[in-house]
Amino acid sequence: MALFTLQDISVAYNKQNILKDFTLEIEKGKLVSLLGPSGCGKTTTLRLIAGFLQANEGKFLFKDKDYTKVPVNKRNFGFVFQNYALFPHLSIFDNIAFGLRLRKNSKAEIEKKVMNVLEIVNLKGFEKRYPQELSGGQKQRVAIARALVIEPDILLFDEPLSNLDANLRVNMRVEIRRIQQELGITTVYVSHDQEECFSISDQVAIMNKGVIEQLSDPATIYKYPETKFVADFIGFKNFIDFDKRTDHEGKIELNKSGHSFVLDKDARMANHAGKTGAIRPDDLLIREKDDAGAVQENSLPGRVKVSTYLGRSYQYVVETPIGDFIVNKEMTESYSVGQEIILEVPRNQMVLVD
């Protein structure tokens, strides 16, 4: 059962729709990430949940109660901002205690709760320091502690790691997941970083132009993107719009301009009527052209158009009769620009998308 629901929500700025008939349900105790490019509506969704803005249409239901018009200060939600939003003139203790003092908690209760949450975020002993004395990662943990100390019903993150360097981002996302699982707190997390979202989430909502194109667990999205947008966003850079599709027992036969391809059919493929194939650059195979005669099924004759050295591998743009393909190849052997090759599409690596 959903803890809260955004139901047929519409939000517009200057007559331009940001969200249109948007619906999202989140279960208690889950961490759900909103992932997508800039302008897709993910931060608008988060601010709507927090109460920072109101929907033009639709409802926000929390524990089966209508929270659509409930103001920010009446929602017991914790919000972690992108830029930390710490008070520079207050100690770490006082930064964290700020929300408790607004709620008029007793001094003893504040002391107990602040010290407890400092232990949860691994900052015990830092309570007398000031924000300028902390690293970026420590500041973000203080921001998380401040959101947690009020014992919120929902924890909201707005791109909390975007100001940190790469190594610190990895460490902090592990910390965020640890804290969320330890406390079992329902969390909505906004980011444009695919790896970040996939590594910490129970479910990921891929958003595009104010619409959720796919909502599922990370492993399902990674292996079975449902739409061309989702596939492209998570790394499927090669697409084939097939002319014909024929379903058989255990396999799907596809044809494009006289070139035939066969895919292994599983339950997901059987229920998917799409005729657009998608495959990652890492999953395509490339080999030297030989004199064996006709090109076999799931193979294409090609010519290396561009060769790019990536350090551990090469990336090739390969020209074929049905379009250009991007192929990543380990450095065991390299191919030169203009070289004739054979491109192979493994039958268990291509997926069909809308």
C-alpha distance (Angstrom), angle and dihedral (degrees) to the residues before:
residue distance angle dihedral
M1 . . .
A2 3.81 . .
L3 3.81 119.1 .
F4 3.78 89.7 -156.0
T5 3.77 138.3 3.1
L6 3.77 135.2 -158.7
Q7 3.80 102.1 -152.2
D8 3.84 122.5 -161.8
I9 3.80 91.4 -33.0
S10 3.80 121.1 -175.9
V11 3.81 124.3 -173.7
A12 3.80 125.0 177.8
Y13 3.81 134.4 -179.2
N14 3.80 117.6 -160.0
K15 3.82 89.9 -12.1
Q16 3.81 91.2 -54.7
N17 3.82 114.9 121.5
I18 3.81 114.9 -125.6
L19 3.82 94.3 170.7
K20 3.80 123.0 17.6
D21 3.84 123.7 -172.9
F22 3.82 87.2 -22.4
T23 3.82 117.5 179.5
L24 3.81 127.8 -177.1
E25 3.81 132.3 164.0
I26 3.80 122.8 -166.5
E27 3.80 124.8 -169.4
K28 3.78 123.8 -136.8
G29 3.82 115.1 -87.9
K30 3.81 95.7 15.3
L31 3.79 127.8 124.8
V32 3.80 108.3 -140.0
S33 3.80 121.5 -176.4
L34 3.79 125.8 -153.3
L35 3.80 106.0 -147.3
G36 3.78 130.4 -178.5
P37 3.80 146.7 102.9
S38 3.80 124.3 -63.4
G39 3.79 112.1 -69.7
C40 3.83 95.8 24.0
G41 3.83 93.1 118.1
K42 3.81 101.2 -106.9
T43 3.83 96.9 124.5
T44 3.82 90.4 42.6
T45 3.82 87.8 55.3
L46 3.81 91.4 50.4
R47 3.81 93.2 48.1
L48 3.79 89.2 48.7
I49 3.82 90.9 54.7
A50 3.81 90.4 47.1
G51 3.81 91.6 50.7
F52 3.81 96.3 -117.7
L53 3.81 89.9 125.6
Q54 3.79 137.1 20.7
A55 3.79 128.3 -126.5
N56 3.81 120.2 -117.8
E57 3.80 88.6 -141.5
G58 3.81 138.2 4.9
K59 3.79 136.7 41.4
F60 3.79 139.3 -84.1
L61 3.81 109.9 -149.3
F62 3.81 120.6 -168.3
K63 3.82 118.8 -176.3
D64 3.82 86.6 -14.5
K65 3.82 91.0 -57.7
D66 3.80 123.1 117.7
Y67 3.82 106.5 -111.0
T68 3.82 95.0 167.1
K69 3.82 94.1 112.8
V70 3.82 98.7 26.7
P71 3.86 108.6 122.7
V72 3.81 123.2 -123.6
N73 3.80 95.0 -104.2
K74 3.81 91.2 55.1
R75 3.82 93.9 53.0
N76 3.79 113.2 84.4
F77 3.81 92.8 -145.0
G78 3.81 126.4 136.1
F79 3.81 117.1 -137.8
V80 3.83 124.6 -162.6
F81 3.79 111.3 -163.0
Q82 3.79 128.4 -147.3
N83 3.82 93.2 -120.8
Y84 3.84 96.6 43.3
A85 3.87 92.0 -119.1
L86 3.82 92.6 -143.1
F87 3.81 122.2 164.3
P88 3.84 105.3 -113.6
H89 3.83 93.8 -156.3
L90 3.81 93.8 54.4
S91 3.80 127.8 78.2
I92 3.78 119.6 -116.7
F93 3.80 89.2 -102.0
D94 3.81 92.0 52.7
N95 3.81 92.9 44.7
I96 3.77 90.3 55.5
A97 3.81 93.5 41.2
F98 3.82 93.4 51.7
G99 3.81 96.4 95.1
L100 3.79 92.8 44.4
R101 3.80 91.5 53.8
L102 3.80 90.1 51.2
R103 3.80 86.5 54.6
K104 3.82 88.5 50.5
N105 3.80 95.5 -121.8
S106 3.80 115.8 173.6
K107 3.81 120.2 -96.1
A108 3.81 91.8 -112.6
E109 3.79 92.2 49.0
I110 3.81 91.7 48.8
E111 3.82 91.2 50.1
K112 3.80 91.9 50.2
K113 3.81 96.0 46.1
V114 3.82 96.1 44.5
M115 3.80 93.6 49.0
N116 3.79 90.6 46.8
V117 3.81 94.0 51.7
L118 3.83 91.5 45.2
E119 3.79 86.9 59.4
I120 3.81 91.7 49.1
V121 3.84 91.8 54.8
N122 3.83 92.8 41.0
L123 3.82 95.5 -114.4
K124 3.79 100.9 116.5
G125 3.83 108.2 145.4
F126 3.83 93.0 31.2
E127 3.81 96.2 87.3
K128 3.83 95.6 104.9
R129 3.80 95.6 48.1
Y130 3.80 125.8 95.7
P131 3.83 127.7 -126.1
Q132 3.82 93.7 -105.3
E133 3.83 88.5 60.0
L134 3.79 93.0 59.3
S135 3.82 134.9 81.0
G136 3.80 121.4 -117.1
G137 3.79 92.3 -99.2
Q138 3.80 92.0 49.3
K139 3.81 91.3 49.8
Q140 3.79 90.1 52.3
R141 3.80 90.4 51.1
V142 3.81 89.1 52.2
A143 3.82 88.5 52.0
I144 3.82 89.2 51.1
A145 3.81 90.9 47.6
R146 3.81 91.0 51.4
A147 3.82 89.7 52.5
L148 3.83 92.6 46.2
V149 3.80 99.0 45.5
I150 3.82 93.3 73.3
E151 3.83 87.7 58.5
P152 3.81 92.9 -122.8
D153 3.79 125.4 -154.9
I154 3.82 89.6 -137.4
L155 3.81 131.3 20.9
L156 3.81 116.8 -147.0
F157 3.82 125.0 -163.5
D158 3.81 122.7 -167.6
E159 3.83 107.2 -163.3
P160 3.82 90.5 -52.8
L161 3.81 96.8 176.3
S162 3.81 101.5 45.9
N163 3.83 93.2 99.4
L164 3.81 93.9 53.1
D165 3.80 129.1 87.8
A166 3.81 119.6 -105.8
N167 3.83 98.8 -96.4
L168 3.80 93.1 45.4
R169 3.82 90.8 49.4
V170 3.80 90.0 58.0
N171 3.81 92.3 49.5
M172 3.81 93.3 45.8
R173 3.79 95.4 49.5
V174 3.82 88.5 54.5
E175 3.83 88.4 50.9
I176 3.80 92.4 49.1
R177 3.79 91.9 50.8
R178 3.81 91.5 46.3
I179 3.81 92.5 51.6
Q180 3.81 93.3 44.6
Q181 3.80 93.2 50.6
E182 3.80 93.5 42.0
L183 3.81 91.8 54.1
G184 3.81 97.0 32.3
I185 3.78 89.8 -136.4
T186 3.81 120.9 165.5
T187 3.82 106.6 -115.0
V188 3.79 137.2 -171.3
Y189 3.79 113.4 -162.8
V190 3.80 125.7 -169.2
S191 3.80 122.4 -158.6
H192 3.80 142.5 139.2
D193 3.83 90.6 -146.2
Q194 3.81 111.8 100.5
E195 3.81 97.1 -164.3
E196 3.80 91.4 48.6
C197 3.80 93.3 52.3
F198 3.80 96.1 42.2
S199 3.81 92.6 50.8
I200 3.82 97.5 55.5
S201 3.80 107.4 26.0
D202 3.79 135.4 99.0
Q203 3.80 87.5 -161.8
V204 3.79 135.0 8.3
A205 3.80 126.3 -153.0
I206 3.81 111.4 -155.1
M207 3.81 106.7 -151.9
N208 3.80 130.3 -161.0
K209 3.81 125.5 175.3
G210 3.79 94.3 -19.2
V211 3.81 95.5 -46.3
I212 3.82 131.6 102.9
E213 3.81 104.2 -125.4
Q214 3.82 93.5 -176.5
L215 3.80 135.5 2.9
S216 3.79 116.9 -172.3
D217 3.79 144.4 108.7
P218 3.83 114.9 -59.0
A219 3.83 95.7 -109.0
T220 3.81 92.6 54.0
I221 3.80 93.4 48.2
Y222 3.80 91.5 47.2
K223 3.79 93.7 51.5
Y224 3.80 101.6 29.4
P225 3.81 113.3 31.8
E226 3.80 108.8 -179.5
T227 3.80 101.4 -153.4
K228 3.78 136.8 37.0
F229 3.82 90.6 -114.9
V230 3.81 92.9 54.3
A231 3.81 91.8 45.2
D232 3.80 92.5 51.0
F233 3.81 92.3 44.9
I234 3.83 92.9 55.0
G235 3.79 97.1 44.7
F236 3.81 110.6 -80.2
K237 3.81 97.5 132.5
N238 3.81 99.2 166.2
F239 3.80 121.3 74.2
I240 3.81 131.7 178.0
D241 3.81 120.4 -167.0
F242 3.79 100.0 -153.0
D243 3.81 122.6 -148.1
K244 3.80 94.9 -147.2
R245 3.81 139.2 19.8
T246 3.81 125.5 -166.4
D247 3.81 121.8 -176.8
H248 3.81 119.7 -145.7
E249 3.79 134.4 171.6
G250 3.81 105.4 -67.1
K251 3.80 96.0 -9.7
I252 3.80 145.0 61.3
E253 3.80 120.8 -140.2
L254 3.81 117.6 -151.4
N255 3.77 131.9 -176.0
K256 3.79 133.3 -161.1
S257 3.81 121.3 178.3
G258 3.80 91.6 -29.5
H259 3.81 95.3 -45.4
S260 3.79 113.7 117.8
F261 3.80 128.9 -149.3
V262 3.80 131.1 -176.5
L263 3.81 124.5 -155.9
D264 3.79 128.6 -168.0
K265 3.79 107.8 -111.2
D266 3.79 118.4 -135.9
A267 3.81 127.9 169.7
R268 3.81 93.0 -83.8
M269 3.80 93.4 49.6
A270 3.81 91.6 47.5
N271 3.82 91.0 55.1
H272 3.81 93.3 46.2
A273 3.79 116.2 85.7
G274 3.82 96.5 -170.4
K275 3.80 123.4 129.8
T276 3.81 97.4 -164.3
G277 3.79 115.0 98.8
A278 3.81 121.8 -152.4
I279 3.80 128.4 -167.7
R280 3.80 134.4 172.0
P281 3.84 121.1 -118.4
D282 3.83 89.1 -120.4
D283 3.81 92.3 56.6
L284 3.81 98.7 54.7
L285 3.80 117.6 94.2
I286 3.79 124.5 -142.2
R287 3.81 129.0 -167.0
E288 3.77 139.1 164.8
K289 3.78 117.6 -82.7
D290 3.80 113.3 -106.8
D291 3.80 134.9 -171.5
A292 3.82 95.6 -104.4
G293 3.79 92.4 121.0
A294 3.80 123.2 -129.1
V295 3.80 118.8 37.1
Q296 3.81 110.7 -107.8
E297 3.80 128.7 -122.7
N298 3.84 114.5 -70.2
S299 3.81 89.3 20.6
L300 3.79 134.3 105.5
P301 3.79 133.2 -166.2
G302 3.77 110.1 -121.6
R303 3.77 148.0 168.9
V304 3.80 126.3 -137.9
K305 3.79 105.9 -112.8
V306 3.84 100.8 172.5
S307 3.81 131.1 13.1
T308 3.82 119.9 -163.5
Y309 3.80 124.7 -175.4
L310 3.84 110.6 -137.5
G311 3.80 100.2 177.7
R312 3.79 102.5 -108.6
S313 3.77 93.8 31.7
Y314 3.78 146.4 9.6
Q315 3.77 126.2 -111.5
Y316 3.79 117.7 -148.9
V317 3.76 133.7 -167.4
V318 3.79 104.1 -147.7
E319 3.80 121.8 -162.2
T320 3.83 114.0 -144.5
P321 3.83 135.8 168.7
I322 3.82 90.3 -97.1
G323 3.81 98.6 43.5
D324 3.79 143.4 -69.6
F325 3.81 122.0 -49.9
I326 3.81 131.2 -162.0
V327 3.81 112.5 -136.0
N328 3.81 130.0 -176.1
K329 3.79 115.1 -154.1
E330 3.81 130.5 -178.1
M331 3.78 117.3 -117.9
T332 3.82 95.6 -103.5
E333 3.79 86.8 108.0
S334 3.78 135.0 -3.6
Y335 3.80 133.7 -145.2
S336 3.77 125.7 -143.9
V337 3.78 128.1 -131.5
G338 3.80 109.8 -87.4
Q339 3.80 94.2 23.1
E340 3.82 116.2 139.5
I341 3.81 111.7 -124.9
I342 3.81 143.0 163.9
L343 3.80 118.8 -115.4
E344 3.81 116.8 -152.6
V345 3.81 126.7 -160.5
P346 3.83 110.9 -157.3
R347 3.81 108.2 -134.8
N348 3.82 92.7 -132.5
Q349 3.82 96.4 49.3
M350 3.80 103.3 60.0
V351 3.82 119.7 83.5
L352 3.79 129.8 -165.0
V353 3.82 119.0 -124.2
D354 3.79 138.0 -179.9
